[in-house]
Amino acid sequence: MEIERYQIGTLLLDAGTQEVTRNGVPVSLPPLSYALLLTLVRHAPNVVTTAQLEAEVWSGLVIDRGTINKRVVLVRNALKQAGCERDYIAVVRGTGYRLTVPVSRAGETPEVKAEPEETVVPAASSPSTGTSVQWAVLAALALVLVVVVGRDWIHASRETARESAVEAARQAGADFSGASSIAVMPFEAASEDDNDRYFAEGVSRELVRLLGENEGLGVASSTSSFTFRDSGLDNAEIADQLGVETLLEGSVQRDGERLLVMASLVHAPSGRALWADRFDLSMDEVYQVQGEIASRVVTALRSPGLASVNMSSRGVPSANIEAYTLYLKGRAQLDERLNRQSEAIQDALESFQASVRLDPQFVRAHVGIASASFLMPSYLEGADRTEWLERAETSALFALDLDPESAEATGVLAAIVSWQGEPLRAAGLFERAMELGNQDPDVLHWHAMLATSMGYFDGLLPLLQDAYRLDPLNQLLGCSLAGSLNFSGQPDRAMIVLGGMERFSRRDLATAVASLYLGDWEQARTLLRGIQLRMGALPPAYADLLVEAFENPPRRRFVEDAFVDGVAGERVPPLVAFEALLIMGSPRAFDLEVSLEGSYFEHRLPEAVWHNWGVELRRDPRFKGWVRALGYDQHWRRYGWPDRCRPTGLNDFECV
C-alpha cells in the first residue's frame, strides 16, 4: 500500500497516522483543521475552490463562506504557533485558497526549493485594471495610513500628501451596485495615549450604531470587526471573513480642542475607493461629523433601499467630551471580559462611574454601570448576586428616567429582571428593546439565554443566525446559536459554529453536548473532565461517568446511583451533581433535593432540560412544579407554547 506522506515547506504530514509535525514536534490540529490542510495539500499547487472545500471537508453539510474563512484562520494560527513565520495559505479572491509553499511526497525532491521561513511571499493578486485604479488604491491606502508618532503627527509635507490622496480618492469613487454590507474598522489614533485610542475607536463604534439603524444596510458588529485590529490581513481577507463587501477605515488626531478625522470607504474585493474625505473640526462637533460620515457612506454605496441617515432624532450622547471618552473606554474594557474576567468589568465600572461624575445626565454611561453591575456576579467568585442585580436595576431605571426611549437601557433592564425571577416582565422588555431598535449584541445574547431557558429555540434560530452573520467573532452570541442548534437536533451545525472559537468553559460545554449528540464519546469525555459547569467544577471521574451513561445505556442506572451516592459521600458537590444529572436528562436530579436559592438556577430553568434525551425528566411531576414556581407556564400561555410543551386544559400542561 502506498504511503501518503507530504513535505509542506518545513512541515511533514502523514495521512496514515493523521499527524502533522515540524522538526519532529507535533502540530496540534483539530480534525476539521487537519482535513482542510490535507485537502489543500492533495490539490497543491492548484487553487482549491470554496465549492471543493465544502464538498471534501464539510461533506453533506450546508455551510457559508464564513465557516471556511474562520477555519483557514485557525489553521494559519496553529501553524504560526508551531513556529511557521509565514502564511502557508493564501486567499485567491473570488475563487478559493492555495498553499504558498512547495509540496512534495516525502522522499521526493521538490521541483522548487523551499524558501526560508523568514522570506515573505506576496499573496496572489488580481490583474491590474488600469493605472487610474492603481493610483486610486494607493490613494485610499495613503489616506488611512497613520503613523503613530505623538503630537508632531501633522507635518506640512504629509498634510499635502494626504490632501492629494483625498482628492484622488474622491475622483476615483465608483458605483458598485448592491454593495450594501459594510464593516467599520477601528479608527486609528495618532498618539499612543490610551484615551486617544479609546476616543478613536469610539468614533468607529458610533458609526456602527448609526449605520446599523439603516434597514437596507448589513453592518458587521464592532465586536467582530475590531478583532482584526493589527491582524496583518488585507482588506479582501477581512471583508471575506466578516461577510461584507465594503470597509470603512479612518483615523483621528486630537490636538487640544481641535480634531482631524479622516475616513475612507473601500470596496474590499477590488480595493477601489468609493469615497474619502477629511474633517477638521472642533471637539464639540464630533457628533455631527459622525452623522455626516454615516450619511456620506450611505450615499456612496448608492444601493437600492438605503436612505440618508437622519440625525435629527438623536440627542447628543454627552456635551462633555471627556465624559464621552471615559464612556468609550468603559465599553472597550467591558468587551475584554472573556479574557480578563472580573478585572475587566471592574475597570469598566470605574470608567463609567468617572464618566457619570463629569456628566450626571449621560444616559449611556448609566447604562454602562447597569451592564457592568449585571455582569459582575457571573465573573466574580463569591459575589452577592442579589446585591449586584439591585445596583444594576437602580442604574438602568435611572437611565430610563432620563430617556424613556433608550433601547440600551430597556434591554439591560430586561436582562436584570429576568435574573430576578420576572420572566413575563423580562420578555416584554426585550420585545420593547427590539422595537426601539436595540443593536447591542450583549442584549441579544441575554434575550437568547432567557428564550432558550423557556424552551424556545427553533423560532430563535433565524434571529441568532442573522445576528451571528453580522457578528461572527462574538463568542457568547456563537454559543447561544450553537445551543439552539443542539436543541433543534442540528449538532453538526453547532460543531461548525463552535469550531471557530477559542476555548472557554461555555464553549467547551456546548461542544461536549454536541459530541454526545454525535456519539463522539472520547471528545465529550476529554472536554468534560474538570469542566466548569454553571454550578462548579465537574470532577474528572464523574465526567467519565456522565459520558458512560450515553455510551453504554444499560449502565445509566448505575451512573445515576453513583452521582447520588457521590453527593451523600461528599465526593461531588450537590449542585454540580444536580446539573450533571440534568444534562443526562435524569429525573434523579430531583432526588437530591438541593436548594437553588442564591444559585445560577434560582430564577430560571437550565438550558440542559430541553435536550432531546430529556423526555423522562420533563414528564416528571417535579419538573412541572419547577416550571410553575418560575411562572414559565403563564408566559407560555401568553406568548405561545414551546415545541416540547403543550396545554392539556385551562390550567394544566405537559412537556415531552
Steps between C-alpha positions, in 0.01 A plus 500: 500500500634843404602716794340845476745740662567858392774756558328843523763766538649412840204279596455126459143366459436128540153414365522151645550602862322834440787688660669827408846569638763773472859400571362190671268696730124430458282788379165504679217506243134414573339253254341767277823702486697188407245409231522850352881492489505152346256607228716800409808278497344238274407769246825701524621706324154555354234729643229319698161665451261560786260254336770231505574568867131480587474163322821344632533644852138566599341220301120492535481823701363835389748771599577857399829651390554647844538147642781422255668835566501447875642150460780635276585755769513224763740295284720804440512577872584139587789497252632832629486371857705202381771736374402565137571869455327545164143432389476158338153570357415782259158631404426503128232765483164388379619141453645319799836425664841360415821406680788748463779250577639211292333163555651162413458137596731423789823359359462680167698807401274803469499669162545836669737548790318601816558857601623584850229570755609864521428562131171675448314392186238748375146362479356450153329811371248557229619646165532875476203677350687814408731768630217716634374216719851433632533863601153492657599204713826666599312818580255320726781318679696821544192665645459250780871450575556679830845482655477510877764756586334714769425870489707573188267288287398784269797613290465721196634249247276222628207738511545577129531129419181418687308778329612365162397151602156620609445677171613195299269274699208736441558490126549123493172418678290253300146370513492140625134407478382282785798568731266514800710341771776665696744459787629802688861439598638654820617850415868557573620750761799713413653482847582222744275648768239243608226760524563605140479136392171452682368822349597397147346156542192666645452694179495163323251352746267794455520460122404133540195610698400771255544284191328205668178699533463497121281201417650459153857457623669200661756626753752268665512542876800677649550191719611318185650775285721625785650151530693567179695789652869434418409162345728544200223387265419701192163666444370223276572233759345701782188573298477137393515379860242754613275431200486862383577682177634831630724625780498841664843596632632815653713686750453758773748761618428704813692825535373701795146607414541412133431168336608363163297205375577313180272234355514273197239259360657212305340233281699213649501240218642748247685733735340803338416810702131589492533816707751678721512830683658688790335709768679771698272599786466599863447231763136592557423430133598132514140374520391694194801371308416140589154554355650667194736207439213251536290696250787526254561125525136422426506740204825350366359148506210608277320176578121468457318522830760712678384835628683796644593477866263715702684668785211712619355219711816447701611700794864581564645217718677744732594864480814414695758346265707360787192330642434355156861377474476329839177333391671370184787371713253313720330339199836374371592365844166322532564325169820353648318302770545156345877539523538717811191379689387708802803732474375629165150555638635687804711725275196566280286581802755755621513663155121527480480641852768760417302592190183552704685722746591730210151484346228376740240509218699274264252218427740257335747521788221407743412208270868401511490491882187285481661259252822464699310450826276240336800305368717514812350208698546268200874572494593573862508195722311550826321816381157566649275464194201664666699807601659544157166458323345765722781739410453421133125555517543838672730624222282364219186660643683831547610487134139439395385795712742715302397346165191274494576415134848362568524160330827425683353567845184303420702198385726497806200538732340201326807288572505613863135420576532164323762408760278634776230246418260711292490321161175663384630850566840413351348364178294815455805721557710302252228543239484871578879531462477345154220739404719792608777376268736328743823395325705392800620139446522454878128574533421255220711235673317558830166486318603170342600355838156576645318369191701176501440455872127518424523235230499725194779420259366409156334841461809666645733355237434748215558798731823353638624398157445851362675655800789255484546568129569865588699414813678170419777545758269565796561184698209543741257554214652199325442283807135607510463403134680169552278420799186563296638283219567219749148516642358509147674175414775657288819418696707480181425865426562588865846344470578721200416813701691383808802388300580859407533615862780512749451274800313612811270313738166573336634420153647172628172401665301570182757304298484209745120491473520506119750213524250301707238559231745380234631202698857629525550362849874561521473870418209543742699325772810714440304826508293415809787391724535781752273733301349798678122451493265779605497358852869416534776270376407146393752249644671296224373166631141624484557645154591148386185365667287763327629395157460132592126554548478592130760261366361198684124551566463180711738664751285811532339394827842424648624849399196669655557310827868595493415871487245472781745298713779745416297783650428294812872421532600863435704396195311731267326830591118468507435781251761361258340154518158659452615678183676191365187288547298766318746479211436125498125568493459305823211570742729368775626859516186578703586222748793710619254762633756778464414859582538731202473817706778739409621272220522554125172307458298673769287690249537302177498150357838368389518475123600135541144394584405541131740246350344235278575226753327681792145370441490302827622805691239728346218255573586486870239682717781678681608661173148632453511645852829671423355656185200632692716641778693701241180619330605363162161340438337845526748633247428209262126562515554866417777481239460151355605149596851369437543199274532249784210614716125539438184586697275217617220717632436845635740457791723208409774411253748227416854493364642216295 
